[in-house]
Amino acid sequence: MQKSSENKVITIYDIAKEAGVSAATVSRVLTNNANVRKEKKDKVQNLIEKYNFKPNAMARGLSDTKSRVIGIVAADVRNPYYAEVFVACENAAREAGYTVLLCNSQGITQWESQQLAMLQEQRVDAVIQLGGRADDLNSDPEYVEKVNQMIANIPLVVTGKLDGTRCYQVQIDAAIAAELLLEHLLSLGHRKIALVGGRQSVASTYVKKRKYAELLEKYEIEYRPEFIVDGDYDYETGYVGMNRLAGLLDVPTAVVAINDSAAAGVMRSAVDHGYRIPQDISVVSYDNTSLTELLIPKLTSVDYDYETLGRRLVETAIAAVKKSNIPLCQRITPTLVVRESSARVPGTGER
């Protein structure tokens, strides 16, 4: 902002008042919009030159309703998965001429609601929500109401779902992800397969555990409740979960961790109990984040093609802003990256 001879800060509203026009008209002049009568344009231009006025981004936004900013609400960027998706979105947005504004809700519903409201106040063009309430198996009615109020003006793209809204969904196919891991372990001769981590209230986790039960039934393998250890999505969950499994009389030969962080905990616990990976126990997981290459041995994990996921999220958001005809739901097909942490079940041949 500039100052007058009286040392007063000059704003776009001062220019508008002195010129006898609206602030939106001033902003249209600043952005060289042709839809301004010459008389008004000249008057505004003279005042701009008089005060050497240079508008800030918010002032320019008064006439240009497109901020070219996409808001991103992430459940917790400390989780490597969300960090990977955010970076992919940021890169895709930059290539498209957009910037991003990141909000980290840390999984707190109240914060998510506040952040949605803040992003509306910031006049972002669209919002992408990574996890959080969009991960719920049963969508929260109060949150759904807030989302419906927002999407009347600003489109929302989620990586999960929000029943009762017409938000756009770009989902990783959780059923295929689970099938990839389980078929891999079954092909290696494993029949005692445990699952560690994740809450049944999270839609993708629910789908993965349901697929697990379906495949056991398909291959006529006994479903053993003691092999299912619910929990969170972190290292501690993996460590505590494997401690519990190690205490069973019949220890599983393979463990599917809900993500790479939980897998790290599983692996540490297994080693602490004297098990070798993968000679004694195979460990696999979902997400294929940078952790997979840092662990010893390197971790077999399902990859979500973050570059494609981020680009699809951003392209969907931009298409929604432009009111293009795009599907409400799209799915990303995952792939399996086999590394050193999985091998044939002990005693059934060479790995």
C-alpha positions in Angstrom: 0.0 0.0 0.0 1.0 3.6 -0.6 0.8 6.8 1.6 -0.6 10.2 0.8 1.1 13.5 1.6 -0.7 13.3 4.9 1.1 10.0 5.6 -2.2 8.1 5.3 -2.1 4.6 3.9 -3.9 4.6 0.5 -6.0 1.6 -0.2 -8.1 0.5 -3.2 -11.1 1.8 -1.3 -9.6 5.3 -1.1 -9.0 5.3 -4.8 -12.6 4.2 -5.4 -14.0 6.9 -3.1 -12.0 9.7 -4.6 -12.8 8.6 -8.2 -16.5 8.1 -7.3 -16.6 4.5 -8.5 -16.7 1.1 -6.8 -13.7 -0.8 -5.6 -14.5 -3.5 -8.1 -14.2 -0.9 -10.9 -10.8 0.1 -9.6 -9.7 -3.5 -9.6 -10.9 -3.9 -13.1 -8.8 -1.0 -14.2 -5.8 -2.4 -12.4 -6.2 -5.7 -14.3 -6.7 -4.0 -17.6 -10.2 -5.2 -17.9 -11.8 -3.7 -21.0 -15.3 -3.6 -19.4 -14.8 -0.1 -17.9 -16.0 3.2 -19.6 -13.1 5.4 -20.7 -14.2 8.3 -18.5 -14.1 6.2 -15.3 -10.9 4.4 -16.4 -9.1 7.7 -17.0 -10.2 9.1 -13.6 -9.0 5.9 -11.8 -5.8 5.7 -13.8 -4.9 9.3 -12.9 -5.3 8.6 -9.2 -3.3 5.4 -9.4 -0.5 7.4 -11.0 -0.9 10.2 -8.5 -0.4 7.9 -5.5 1.9 5.5 -7.3 -0.6 2.9 -6.1 0.3 -0.8 -6.4 -2.5 -3.2 -5.3 -2.0 -6.3 -3.2 -3.3 -9.7 -4.2 -6.6 -9.3 -2.2 -7.4 -6.0 -3.9 -6.8 -7.5 -7.4 -9.2 -10.3 -6.4 -12.1 -7.9 -6.2 -12.6 -8.0 -9.9 -10.9 -11.3 -10.8 -13.0 -13.9 -8.9 -10.3 -16.5 -9.8 -7.5 -16.3 -7.2 -5.6 -19.2 -8.9 -5.1 -20.6 -5.4 -6.2 -24.1 -4.3 -6.7 -24.7 -0.6 -5.5 -28.1 0.7 -6.7 -29.5 4.0 -4.5 -32.5 5.0 -5.3 -34.8 7.9 -1.7 -34.8 9.2 1.3 -33.9 7.1 3.6 -35.7 9.6 2.3 -38.9 8.1 4.5 -39.6 5.1 1.5 -40.5 2.9 0.0 -37.1 3.3 3.4 -35.4 2.7 3.8 -37.4 -0.5 0.3 -36.5 -1.8 0.7 -32.8 -0.8 4.0 -32.4 -2.7 2.4 -34.1 -5.7 -0.5 -31.7 -5.6 1.8 -28.7 -5.2 3.9 -29.7 -8.2 0.8 -30.3 -10.3 -0.7 -27.0 -9.3 2.5 -25.1 -10.1 2.6 -26.6 -13.6 -1.0 -25.4 -14.1 -0.2 -21.9 -13.0 -1.8 -22.2 -9.5 -0.5 -21.9 -6.0 -1.6 -23.9 -3.0 -2.5 -23.0 0.6 -1.9 -25.9 3.0 -3.9 -26.4 6.2 -2.9 -29.3 8.6 -6.0 -30.4 10.6 -4.1 -33.1 12.5 -7.3 -35.2 12.3 -9.3 -32.8 14.5 -12.9 -32.3 13.1 -13.3 -28.9 14.6 -10.1 -27.7 13.0 -11.2 -29.1 9.6 -14.4 -27.1 9.8 -12.5 -23.9 10.8 -10.0 -24.4 8.0 -12.8 -24.8 5.4 -14.3 -21.5 6.6 -10.9 -19.8 6.5 -10.2 -21.0 3.0 -13.5 -19.6 1.9 -12.6 -16.2 3.5 -9.3 -16.4 1.6 -11.2 -16.7 -1.7 -9.5 -19.8 -2.9 -10.8 -21.2 -6.2 -11.2 -24.8 -4.9 -10.4 -27.0 -1.9 -8.7 -30.4 -1.9 -9.2 -32.5 1.3 -6.7 -35.2 2.0 -8.2 -37.6 4.6 -9.8 -36.4 7.8 -13.6 -36.5 7.8 -13.5 -37.6 4.1 -12.0 -40.9 5.3 -15.0 -41.8 7.5 -16.9 -44.9 6.7 -20.1 -43.1 7.9 -19.9 -39.4 7.1 -20.5 -37.0 9.9 -23.9 -35.2 9.3 -22.7 -31.9 10.9 -19.6 -31.9 8.8 -21.5 -32.8 5.6 -23.8 -29.8 6.3 -20.8 -27.4 6.5 -19.4 -28.9 3.3 -22.7 -28.5 1.4 -22.7 -24.8 2.4 -19.2 -24.4 1.1 -19.6 -26.2 -2.2 -22.4 -24.0 -3.2 -19.6 -21.5 -4.0 -16.3 -23.4 -3.9 -15.8 -26.9 -5.3 -14.3 -29.6 -3.0 -12.3 -32.6 -4.1 -11.7 -35.4 -1.6 -9.5 -38.5 -1.5 -12.3 -40.4 0.2 -16.0 -39.8 0.3 -18.6 -37.5 2.0 -22.0 -39.1 1.7 -24.8 -36.6 1.3 -22.6 -34.1 -0.7 -21.8 -33.7 -4.4 -18.1 -33.2 -3.8 -15.6 -34.7 -6.3 -13.8 -37.9 -5.3 -10.4 -39.1 -6.4 -9.9 -42.4 -4.6 -7.2 -45.0 -4.5 -8.9 -48.4 -5.2 -8.5 -49.9 -1.7 -9.9 -53.3 -2.7 -7.3 -53.7 -5.4 -4.6 -52.5 -3.0 -5.5 -55.2 -0.5 -5.8 -57.9 -3.2 -2.3 -57.1 -4.5 -0.7 -57.6 -1.1 -2.7 -60.7 -0.1 -2.3 -62.4 -3.4 1.5 -61.7 -3.2 1.7 -63.4 0.2 -0.5 -66.3 -0.8 1.6 -66.9 -3.8 4.6 -67.2 -1.5 2.8 -70.0 0.5 1.7 -67.9 3.4 -1.6 -69.0 5.1 -1.1 -67.5 8.5 -1.4 -63.8 7.6 -2.0 -61.1 10.3 -3.3 -57.5 9.8 -1.9 -54.7 12.0 -3.2 -51.2 12.3 -6.1 -49.1 11.1 -9.6 -48.3 12.4 -12.7 -50.0 11.0 -14.4 -46.6 11.0 -12.1 -45.5 8.2 -13.6 -46.4 4.8 -10.4 -47.6 3.1 -9.3 -49.7 6.1 -12.8 -51.2 6.2 -12.6 -52.2 2.6 -9.1 -53.7 3.0 -10.1 -55.8 5.9 -13.2 -57.0 4.1 -11.1 -58.0 1.1 -8.8 -59.9 3.5 -11.8 -61.9 4.8 -13.1 -62.5 1.2 -9.7 -63.9 0.0 -9.3 -66.2 3.0 -12.7 -67.6 2.3 -11.9 -68.0 -1.4 -8.7 -70.0 -0.6 -10.5 -71.9 2.2 -8.2 -70.5 4.8 -9.4 -70.2 8.4 -10.2 -66.6 9.5 -8.5 -66.1 12.9 -9.6 -63.1 14.9 -6.4 -63.1 16.9 -4.5 -62.2 13.8 -6.4 -58.9 13.4 -4.9 -56.1 15.5 -6.8 -52.8 15.1 -5.1 -49.5 16.0 -3.9 -46.3 14.5 -1.6 -45.5 11.6 1.7 -45.0 13.3 4.9 -46.6 14.4 3.6 -47.3 17.9 0.6 -49.2 16.6 2.9 -51.4 14.6 5.2 -52.1 17.5 2.5 -52.8 20.0 0.6 -54.9 17.4 3.5 -57.1 16.7 4.2 -57.5 20.4 0.8 -59.0 20.7 1.2 -61.3 17.8 4.6 -62.5 19.1 2.8 -63.6 22.3 0.5 -66.0 20.5 1.2 -69.8 20.6 0.9 -69.9 16.8 2.7 -66.9 15.4 1.8 -65.7 11.9 4.3 -66.1 9.1 3.4 -62.8 7.5 2.1 -59.4 8.6 0.3 -56.8 6.5 0.7 -53.4 8.1 -1.8 -50.7 7.4 0.9 -48.3 6.2 4.7 -47.9 6.1 4.9 -46.2 9.5 3.1 -49.1 11.2 5.3 -51.5 9.2 8.4 -49.9 10.7 7.0 -50.7 14.2 6.1 -54.2 13.2 9.6 -54.8 11.9 11.3 -53.4 15.0 9.2 -55.5 17.3 9.8 -58.7 15.3 13.5 -58.2 15.5 13.3 -57.5 19.2 11.5 -60.8 19.6 14.3 -62.6 17.7 12.5 -63.0 14.4 14.4 -62.5 11.1 12.7 -60.6 8.3 11.8 -62.2 5.8 13.4 -65.5 6.8 11.0 -66.0 9.7 8.2 -63.4 9.1 7.4 -61.5 6.0 6.2 -57.9 6.4 4.4 -55.9 3.8 2.4 -52.6 3.8 0.5 -49.9 2.0 1.6 -46.4 0.8 5.1 -47.0 -0.6 6.5 -43.8 0.9 10.2 -42.9 1.3 10.3 -45.1 4.4 10.3 -48.2 2.3 13.8 -47.6 1.1 15.1 -46.6 4.5 14.0 -49.7 6.4 16.3 -52.8 6.7 15.3 -54.9 4.9 13.6 -52.7 2.3 9.9 -52.9 2.5 7.4 -54.5 0.1 4.6 -52.0 -0.3 1.6 -51.0 -2.4 2.4 -47.9 -4.5 -0.3 -45.2 -5.2 1.5 -43.4 -8.0 1.6 -40.1 -6.2 2.4 -38.0 -9.2 -0.7 -39.2 -11.0 -2.8 -38.9 -7.8 -1.7 -35.3 -7.2 -2.2 -34.4 -10.9 -5.7 -35.9 -10.9 -6.7 -34.1 -7.7 -5.5 -30.7 -9.1 -6.9 -31.3 -12.6 -10.3 -32.2 -11.1 -10.3 -29.1 -8.9 -9.4 -26.8 -11.8 -12.0 -28.5 -14.0 -14.6 -28.0 -11.3 -13.8 -24.3 -11.1 -14.2 -24.0 -14.8 -17.5 -26.0 -14.5 -16.2 -28.6 -17.0 -18.1 -31.9 -17.3 -16.1 -34.3 -15.1 -17.1 -37.4 -13.2 -17.9 -37.1 -9.6 -15.8 -40.2 -8.7 -12.5 -41.3 -10.2 -10.2 -44.1 -9.0 -6.5 -44.6 -9.1 -5.3 -48.1 -9.6 -2.4 -49.0 -7.3 0.6 -51.3 -8.0 2.8 -53.5 -5.9 6.5 -52.9 -5.4 8.2 -56.0 -4.2 11.3 -55.5 -2.1 13.3 -57.5 0.4 10.8 -57.8 3.3 8.7 -60.6 1.8 9.7 -64.1 1.0 8.3 -67.6 0.7 6.9 -69.1 3.9 9.7 -70.9 5.9 10.1 -74.6 4.9 8.2 -74.4 1.5 11.1 -74.0 -0.9 13.5 -71.4 -2.1 12.6 -67.7 -1.9 
